[in-house]
Amino acid sequence: MDHPSNGRRKFLRSSALAAAFLGIAPDQLSRAAIEAKLDLLTSTPAARGKSVMGLKKAPIEQVKVGMIGLGNRGSFHAKLVHALYPKAKLTAICDIRPEYAQKTADFLKENGQNPAVYTGKEDAWKEMVRRDDIDLVIVVTPWENHVPMCVEAMRQGKHVATEVPAAVTLAEHWEMVDTAEEMQLNCMMMENVCYGDEELWLLNMAEQGVLGTLTYGECAYIHNLRDSMLSKIGYYNQWRIRHHISTDGNLYPTHGLGPVAQYMGIGRGDRFDHLVSMSSLQASLTEASQSIEPDNEFYNRTDFVHGDMNTSLIKTDKGRLIQVHHDVVTPRPYNRINALAGTKGYHEGYPSRLSILGKEEHAWLPDEAYQSYRDKYKHPIWERLKAEIEKNGGHGGMDFVMMYRLIDNLHQGKPLDMDVYDAADWSGVTPISAISVQLGSAPVQFPDFTRGHWQKERSLGIQEFV
Ligand SMILES: NC(=O)c1ccc[n+]([C@@H]2O[C@H](COP(=O)([O-])OP(=O)(O)OC[C@H]3O[C@@H](n4cnc5c(N)ncnc54)[C@H](O)[C@@H]3O)[C@@H](O)[C@H]2O)c1
């Protein structure tokens, strides 16, 4: 066992790193300075506009879309928007790489559309978002581009929908929230997993009290991406692996966390209060980097800082507990866990299983009984859109349901299912977990991006079908 003074020395050593991370001068280093900096980082700045919670705008007959980023994900989103024609229409598309812009332009042309194409330079998108025939800008670029692109598009009067995570730094999170409030526009993070068949079914059961009082949840993004991250062609300019050099924390929290936040009514009567985070050692990327081509920028690197597994614990204002994991390098099967516990039951995903109070409590429900819950609480939107989901798909159909809801709500002038506060709360886990890791797993408060409006209980738009 460590002598107590060794523990203290270790704390101070990690504080030195933390101070550098927090931007405190070495000669100013003290616990008080770190705490003051933390208070500043997690405090609430003055608002620039009114809350956009429940924002209602005039209906848009045909939602004209401009899309930025047409790589792995964006090229598929373009197809989904096209599937919703004539309710939606892609009037302009942009990708820095001409061949990627052209590929999507060709697809749209083959299908009778003729979008304006912006390409070839870093800021071609800025010209695109100035067009007056765009209502909604969809951002599908690397993470570090999301906020600059969303903010500029909102400044040009456009609603925005961004891929996940919405923002990287805490300052960016506030900039996104404050701009949406100032401009009174929608800024939605496209968390497709909230529209999954299993997730909407579980949401339905949670809302109807089948699991009783909710107490804790566990979720994850466990997806072995090491080959695509190391590959020179997996992502544009290998953008994803660069975050493993700069940040140790949960880099991609929202797929697992978004649905759990919705089950628990985060932003709708409860909120994330504080978080503690811890990472394992980093080993997989260093080892894997030794066997790639020597001309790869990431060949034989030892400077990856992101631990192979990061685990964060979030405590909510109502006292609930959420465990969130992030591991994109271990050779293990894909898993989002999707666990939800209550006083009357428990669900765990991968594969989906259910246990209900009074019914074989020490075992999972047998297939037939499980299926009866699936049938009884299936979310009606999955029945309603069945044929279109089968035709258009996307991660088993959740992508189509998400795009359908985004476009349909704008078309009808209804509030979107997910707002800028959901985007900030869920993505905020990245910078907050990184701070906690740097501070030796110290608890870090979540900023209140809603400025107190989270206390109001309100239902989710998607539940209008139930
Ligand atoms: N929700 C999901 O299930 C899901 C799945 C995959 C990816 N994503 C998200 O989608 C986003 C994109 O990921 P991806 O896998 O498609 O990456 P990608 O590298 O394949 O695509 C990004 C695209 O952005 C373009 N780009 C980069 N800088 C640009 C600029 N300045 N102007 C215009 N275009 C620019 C690149 O050329 C590239 O085509 C990420 O935020 C990622 O997290 C989400």
The ligand as a Gaussian input file, in Angstrom:
#p B3LYP/6-31G(d) Opt

LIG

0 1
 N      -24.827000       8.967000     -35.829000
 C      -24.108000       7.980000     -36.325000
 O      -24.485000       6.826000     -36.290000
 C      -22.807000       8.328000     -36.976000
 C      -22.131000       7.370000     -37.761000
 C      -20.948000       7.763000     -38.384000
 C      -20.438000       9.051000     -38.223000
 N      -21.122000       9.937000     -37.461000
 C      -20.643000      11.314000     -37.317000
 O      -20.668000      11.927000     -38.596000
 C      -19.595000      12.856000     -38.721000
 C      -18.769000      12.512000     -39.959000
 O      -18.222000      11.225000     -39.802000
 P      -17.792000      10.360000     -41.066000
 O      -17.572000       8.975000     -40.599000
 O      -18.750000      10.585000     -42.185000
 O      -16.385000      11.023000     -41.408000
 P      -15.759000      11.243000     -42.868000
 O      -14.364000      11.634000     -42.653000
 O      -16.058000      10.067000     -43.739000
 O      -16.628000      12.455000     -43.440000
 C      -16.416000      13.784000     -43.096000
 C      -16.537000      14.592000     -44.384000
 O      -16.388000      15.981000     -44.083000
 C      -15.652000      16.570000     -45.136000
 N      -15.041000      17.820000     -44.676000
 C      -14.022000      17.978000     -43.805000
 N      -13.758000      19.293000     -43.628000
 C      -14.620000      19.968000     -44.410000
 C      -14.846000      21.334000     -44.682000
 N      -14.105000      22.301000     -44.124000
 N      -15.835000      21.673000     -45.550000
 C      -16.585000      20.729000     -46.145000
 N      -16.411000      19.399000     -45.935000
 C      -15.446000      19.040000     -45.073000
 C      -14.625000      15.519000     -45.541000
 O      -14.133000      15.689000     -46.850000
 C      -15.444000      14.227000     -45.391000
 O      -16.010000      13.818000     -46.606000
 C      -18.827000      12.783000     -37.424000
 O      -19.279000      13.798000     -36.593000
 C      -19.207000      11.436000     -36.844000
 O      -19.122000      11.385000     -35.443000
 C      -22.287000       9.595000     -36.843000

